[in-house]
Amino acid sequence: MLLHISIKFKTYNGFKIKKDALRSYDNTEGVFIKTGNLISFKPIEVIYRGDNFVIAKNENSANSLRLHDEIIIEGQDLYDGKLI
């Protein structure tokens, strides 16, 4: 028996983020980050969805997610500008 298998690979560049960190805020998908004692919302564009993670597009705008941002995974009553 002859079996033909085709495997395709695709490459994604961006930030790998746990699905637990995703939030919807003002009808926009994003993440909350901690900067000092302040919480900020950063909108993201998801380019790939895995089982337990997403890959977000790496954008170069002023309000976009950056490499060393500290993403908040868990929490309640989170909002932009909240002091912690």
C-alpha positions as CSV (number, residue, x, y, z in Angstrom):
1,M,0.0,0.0,0.0
2,L,1.4,3.4,-1.0
3,L,0.5,6.3,1.3
4,H,1.0,9.9,0.3
5,I,1.2,12.5,3.1
6,S,1.5,16.2,2.7
7,I,2.6,18.4,5.6
8,K,2.3,22.1,5.6
9,F,4.0,24.5,8.0
10,K,3.1,28.1,8.6
11,T,5.1,30.6,10.6
12,Y,3.6,33.3,12.8
13,N,5.5,36.2,14.3
14,G,4.1,37.9,17.4
15,F,3.5,37.6,21.1
16,K,2.4,34.2,22.6
17,I,-0.2,35.0,25.3
18,K,-2.1,32.6,27.6
19,K,-5.8,32.5,26.7
20,D,-6.5,33.1,30.4
21,A,-5.1,36.6,30.0
22,L,-7.5,37.7,27.2
23,R,-10.1,40.2,28.2
24,S,-12.8,42.1,26.4
25,Y,-12.9,45.8,27.4
26,D,-15.2,48.3,25.6
27,N,-15.9,45.6,23.0
28,T,-12.2,45.3,22.2
29,E,-10.1,42.2,22.7
30,G,-6.9,42.7,24.6
31,V,-4.9,42.2,27.8
32,F,-4.4,44.2,31.0
33,I,-0.8,45.0,31.9
34,K,0.8,46.2,35.1
35,T,3.1,49.2,35.0
36,G,4.3,50.1,38.4
37,N,1.1,50.4,40.5
38,L,-1.2,51.1,37.6
39,I,-3.3,48.7,35.4
40,S,-3.6,49.5,31.7
41,F,-5.5,47.9,28.9
42,K,-3.7,47.0,25.7
43,P,-5.8,46.0,22.6
44,I,-4.4,43.2,20.6
45,E,-5.0,41.7,17.2
46,V,-5.0,37.9,17.4
47,I,-3.4,36.2,14.4
48,Y,-3.5,32.6,15.6
49,R,-5.5,30.7,18.2
50,G,-4.1,27.5,19.8
51,D,-5.6,25.3,22.6
52,N,-4.3,27.3,25.5
53,F,-2.7,30.3,23.9
54,V,-3.0,33.0,21.2
55,I,-0.4,34.7,19.1
56,A,-1.0,38.5,19.0
57,K,0.4,40.7,16.2
58,N,3.4,42.7,17.1
59,E,2.5,46.3,16.3
60,N,4.5,49.5,16.6
61,S,1.9,51.9,17.9
62,A,2.1,53.9,21.1
63,N,-0.7,51.9,22.8
64,S,0.3,48.5,21.6
65,L,1.7,45.5,23.6
66,R,5.4,45.6,24.0
67,L,8.0,42.8,24.6
68,H,8.5,43.3,28.4
69,D,5.0,44.3,29.4
70,E,3.8,42.4,32.5
71,I,0.5,40.8,31.5
72,I,-2.1,40.2,34.2
73,I,-3.3,36.6,34.0
74,E,-5.9,36.6,36.7
75,G,-8.0,39.2,38.4
76,Q,-11.4,40.6,39.0
77,D,-12.8,44.1,38.6
78,L,-10.0,45.1,36.2
79,Y,-10.2,48.4,34.3
80,D,-7.9,50.8,32.5
81,G,-6.3,53.2,35.0
82,K,-7.0,51.2,38.1
83,L,-4.4,51.6,40.9
84,I,-3.2,48.5,42.7
